[in-house]
Amino acid sequence: MGRDATLKRILDGGIVAVVRSESSESLVQVVKALADGGVTAAEITFTVPDAIEVIRRVRREVGDAVVLGAGTVLDPETARAALLAGAEYIVSPIVNLDVIRLCRRYDKVVMPGAFTPTEVVAAWEAGADVVKVFPADVGGPPYLKALRGPLPQVRLMPTGGVDLNTAESFLKTGACCLGVGGSLVEPKAVAAGDFARIRDLAAQYVEIVGRFRGAD
């Protein structure tokens, strides 16, 4: 899938699930549960044990039901390994210009993390498709609104602090999509194998995005 098609799926879905776990055992089922709940984009973070193998398994077993990415990517070597394993986009908590360049070279979506206006613009000018505002819980929706004021052209995805109570507020202040971690992929649910819980949470987030966009 080319960059434009991947980006469209991410933006149309409105939710990027951050799949982070101390164990890689059940993450294929986790991603399937997210897809069953209507979430169509998920990133496997490189804090997950054997993340490359997890990406391969999810790509093989879940297929196109979810547009699959790799997260917590800190360097171009890791980014390339993730792309070769089947990731369609790369997410990072930082601005690494070499990672951005590599993704543009291979026509893949890249979402570097930034916080200050200077970092956001640096990422955007370097070719970011979306800038991940992280950690978004520090300033919350008011901070995202403040960033959007002088930078309306930049696609911003808040990550950190996005939950069922704040999701709509982030959307109202201009988020192009939402990065949602532990409040969607709940560690307790993952540990217990409670995939129905993850599916139900996914459906709730999808409903919030749909309701907000329907009201536009």
C-alpha positions in Angstrom: 0.0 0.0 0.0 1.3 3.4 -0.9 1.7 6.3 1.4 -1.4 8.2 0.3 -3.6 5.2 0.7 -2.2 4.4 4.1 -2.6 8.0 5.3 -6.2 8.1 4.1 -7.1 4.9 6.0 -5.6 6.3 9.2 -7.3 9.7 8.9 -10.6 8.2 7.9 -10.6 5.8 10.9 -9.6 8.5 13.3 -8.0 6.2 15.9 -4.5 4.7 16.0 -4.4 2.1 18.7 -1.0 1.9 20.5 -0.4 -1.8 21.3 2.1 -1.9 24.1 2.5 -4.9 26.3 5.1 -6.7 28.5 4.3 -9.9 26.7 3.9 -10.6 23.0 1.8 -13.7 23.6 -1.7 -12.6 22.7 -1.1 -9.5 20.6 -2.5 -11.0 17.4 -5.8 -11.6 19.2 -5.6 -8.0 20.6 -5.3 -6.6 17.1 -8.1 -8.8 15.9 -10.3 -7.5 18.8 -9.5 -3.9 17.8 -10.5 -4.6 14.3 -13.7 -6.3 15.4 -14.5 -3.1 17.4 -14.0 -1.0 14.3 -10.5 0.4 14.9 -8.7 0.1 11.6 -5.2 1.3 12.5 -2.8 -0.1 15.2 0.9 0.3 15.9 3.0 -2.4 17.6 5.5 -0.6 19.8 9.1 -1.6 19.9 8.9 -1.9 23.7 7.0 -5.2 23.0 9.3 -8.3 23.2 10.1 -9.7 19.7 8.2 -6.7 18.1 9.4 -7.6 14.6 8.0 -11.1 14.9 4.7 -9.7 16.3 4.5 -7.4 13.3 5.0 -10.3 10.9 2.4 -12.5 12.7 -0.2 -9.7 12.8 0.4 -8.9 9.1 0.0 -12.6 8.2 -3.0 -13.4 10.4 -5.0 -10.1 10.4 -4.2 -9.0 6.9 -5.8 -5.8 5.6 -8.4 -5.6 8.3 -6.0 -3.2 10.1 -3.5 -0.8 8.7 -0.5 -1.9 10.7 2.3 0.3 12.0 5.3 0.2 14.2 5.7 2.5 17.2 8.4 3.7 19.5 10.8 3.8 16.6 13.9 5.7 17.5 16.3 5.2 14.6 16.3 4.4 10.8 17.6 0.9 11.3 14.6 0.0 13.4 12.3 1.7 11.0 13.6 -0.2 8.0 13.4 -3.5 9.9 9.7 -2.8 10.7 8.9 -1.9 7.2 10.5 -5.1 5.9 8.4 -7.0 8.5 5.2 -5.6 7.1 4.6 -2.2 8.8 2.9 0.3 6.6 3.8 3.4 8.8 6.2 4.4 11.4 5.4 6.3 14.7 8.1 7.8 17.0 8.1 9.7 20.3 10.8 11.9 18.9 11.8 13.9 15.8 14.6 11.9 14.0 15.2 13.3 10.6 16.8 10.1 9.3 13.7 8.2 10.2 11.6 10.7 8.3 13.9 10.6 5.3 13.8 6.8 5.2 10.0 6.6 5.3 9.8 9.2 2.4 12.3 7.1 0.4 10.1 4.0 0.7 6.8 5.9 0.3 5.6 5.0 3.8 3.7 7.2 6.3 5.7 8.6 9.1 4.4 10.2 12.3 7.2 11.6 14.5 6.6 12.8 18.0 7.0 16.5 18.9 5.8 18.8 21.7 7.0 22.3 21.2 6.0 24.5 18.2 9.6 24.4 17.0 9.7 20.6 17.1 6.3 20.4 15.4 7.4 22.6 12.5 10.7 20.9 12.2 9.0 17.5 11.8 6.5 18.9 9.3 9.1 20.6 7.2 11.1 17.4 7.1 8.2 15.6 5.6 6.1 14.2 8.4 2.6 13.1 7.3 1.2 13.6 10.8 2.9 15.0 13.8 2.3 13.1 17.0 1.8 15.6 19.9 3.4 13.7 22.8 3.0 13.7 25.7 -0.4 15.3 25.1 -1.6 14.8 28.6 0.8 17.5 29.8 -1.2 20.3 28.2 -4.4 18.5 27.2 -6.8 19.7 24.6 -6.1 23.4 25.4 -2.5 22.9 24.4 -3.5 21.2 21.2 -5.8 24.2 20.4 -2.9 26.6 21.1 -0.7 24.7 18.7 -3.4 24.7 16.0 -3.8 28.5 16.2 -0.5 29.4 14.4 -0.1 26.0 12.7 -3.5 25.1 11.1 -1.7 23.4 8.2 -0.1 20.7 10.3 -1.9 17.4 11.0 -1.7 16.8 14.7 -2.3 13.5 16.5 -2.4 13.8 20.3 -1.1 10.7 22.1 -0.9 10.3 25.9 -3.9 11.3 27.9 -6.4 10.4 25.3 -9.2 8.5 26.9 -13.0 8.1 26.7 -13.4 11.4 28.6 -11.0 13.5 26.6 -11.3 12.0 23.1 -14.0 14.4 21.9 -12.3 17.4 23.4 -9.1 16.6 21.4 -11.1 16.2 18.3 -12.9 19.6 18.9 -9.6 21.3 19.2 -8.4 20.1 15.8 -6.8 16.6 16.2 -6.7 14.9 12.8 -6.8 11.5 14.6 -6.2 10.2 18.1 -3.4 8.0 19.3 -4.9 5.8 22.1 -2.8 3.5 24.3 -3.6 2.0 27.7 -7.1 3.4 27.9 -8.0 1.3 24.8 -5.5 -1.6 24.9 -5.9 -2.0 28.7 -3.0 -3.9 30.3 -5.4 -5.8 32.6 -7.5 -6.9 29.7 -4.5 -8.0 27.7 -3.1 -9.9 30.7 -6.4 -11.6 31.3 -7.1 -12.4 27.7 -10.3 -10.4 27.8 -10.5 -9.6 24.2 -14.2 -8.8 24.4 -13.3 -5.9 26.6 -10.8 -4.5 24.1 -13.4 -5.0 21.3 -16.0 -3.1 23.3 -13.6 -0.2 24.1 -12.6 0.0 20.5 -16.3 0.3 19.5 -16.7 3.1 22.1 -13.8 5.1 20.6 -15.1 4.6 17.1 -18.5 5.8 18.1 -17.0 9.0 19.6 -15.2 9.8 16.3 -18.2 9.0 14.2 -20.5 11.1 16.4 -18.1 14.0 16.3 -17.6 13.9 12.6 -21.3 13.4 11.9 -22.0 16.7 13.8 -19.5 18.6 11.7 
